[in-house]
Amino acid sequence: MTNHNLSDIVSDFNKLVANFNYQKAHAKYYHKELIKHENEDAPTIGLDNHRNEMKVFLSKISNHTANLLNVIVSDDISITEWHYKFEHTDWGKRDFKEVSIQRWKEGKIIHERHLYKTEKW
């Protein structure tokens, strides 16, 4: 896959994320063998497990926005910076920036890591 093709794929993926259309993003852009990390937490392994986590998370948020700030695409890797705002039933209001790093394989995300400040930091 060329960087140009990956840039187009990443652009489409980011539009889905910005619109909180995770069901379509999962179906279209996540590899079945996905490994996903939230900060330094233990990984979520497999697309079905990630889908289930997102379903629970999305059921608990409202008043959400996702603004894409920056994107880098190179050599089957994309790095995005986001500004998220939402209200969560357990955590309250959240307003934070997040960096997401995706490694792509066959036009799908095979590995993803999200980095953001937490109360632990």
C-alpha positions in Angstrom: 0.0 0.0 0.0 1.4 3.4 -0.9 1.4 6.4 1.5 -1.1 8.1 -0.9 -3.6 5.2 -0.7 -3.1 5.0 3.1 -3.7 8.7 3.4 -7.0 8.3 1.7 -8.0 5.4 3.9 -6.9 7.2 7.1 -8.9 10.3 6.0 -12.0 8.3 5.6 -11.4 6.5 8.9 -10.9 9.8 10.7 -14.2 11.1 9.3 -16.0 8.1 10.8 -14.3 8.7 14.2 -15.1 12.4 14.1 -18.8 11.5 13.6 -18.7 8.8 16.3 -19.6 6.3 13.6 -17.6 3.5 15.2 -19.8 0.6 13.9 -18.9 1.5 10.3 -15.3 2.2 11.3 -15.0 -1.3 12.9 -16.6 -3.0 9.9 -14.5 -1.2 7.4 -11.1 -0.4 9.0 -10.3 -2.8 11.9 -8.5 -6.0 11.3 -10.0 -9.1 12.9 -6.6 -9.7 14.7 -6.6 -6.2 16.2 -4.5 -5.5 19.3 -5.5 -2.3 21.0 -3.9 -0.5 24.0 -5.3 2.3 26.1 -2.2 4.0 27.5 -0.2 1.3 29.3 -3.2 -0.9 30.2 -3.3 -4.5 29.2 -4.2 -4.9 25.5 -7.6 -5.7 24.1 -7.1 -8.6 21.7 -9.4 -9.2 18.7 -11.9 -7.2 16.9 -14.9 -8.7 18.7 -13.5 -7.8 22.1 -12.8 -4.3 20.9 -16.3 -3.9 19.5 -17.8 -5.0 22.8 -15.7 -2.5 24.7 -16.7 0.3 22.4 -20.4 -0.7 22.6 -20.3 -0.4 26.4 -18.3 2.9 26.3 -20.5 4.5 23.7 -23.6 3.6 25.7 -22.3 5.6 28.6 -21.4 8.9 26.8 -23.4 11.9 25.7 -22.8 15.4 24.4 -19.7 14.2 22.6 -17.4 16.0 20.1 -14.2 14.7 18.4 -12.0 17.3 16.7 -9.1 16.1 14.6 -6.1 18.3 15.2 -3.2 16.7 13.4 -2.4 13.7 11.2 0.8 12.0 10.1 0.8 9.0 7.7 3.9 7.1 6.7 5.0 3.5 6.1 1.8 1.8 7.1 1.5 3.9 10.3 -0.8 6.7 11.1 -0.7 9.1 14.0 -3.6 11.3 14.9 -4.1 14.0 17.6 -7.7 14.5 18.7 -9.5 16.8 21.1 -12.4 14.9 22.7 -15.2 16.3 24.9 -18.0 14.2 26.3 -20.0 13.4 29.4 -19.7 9.9 30.8 -22.2 8.4 33.2 -19.4 7.0 35.5 -16.6 9.5 35.0 -18.4 12.8 34.5 -17.3 15.5 32.0 -14.2 14.8 30.1 -12.2 17.3 27.9 -8.9 16.1 26.8 -6.4 15.6 23.9 -5.4 12.1 22.8 -2.8 10.8 20.4 -3.7 7.6 18.6 -1.1 5.5 16.7 -2.3 2.9 14.2 -0.3 0.3 12.4 -2.1 -0.8 9.2 -2.1 -4.1 7.4 -4.0 -4.9 4.3 -5.9 -1.6 4.6 -7.0 -2.3 8.1 -5.8 -1.4 11.6 -3.9 -4.3 13.1 -2.4 -2.5 16.1 -3.7 0.7 17.8 -2.5 2.6 20.9 -4.3 5.6 22.5 -2.3 7.9 24.7 -3.9 10.5 27.0 -3.6 12.0 30.4 -5.4 10.1 33.2 -5.7 10.6 36.9 -2.8 8.1 37.3 -0.4 10.7 35.7 
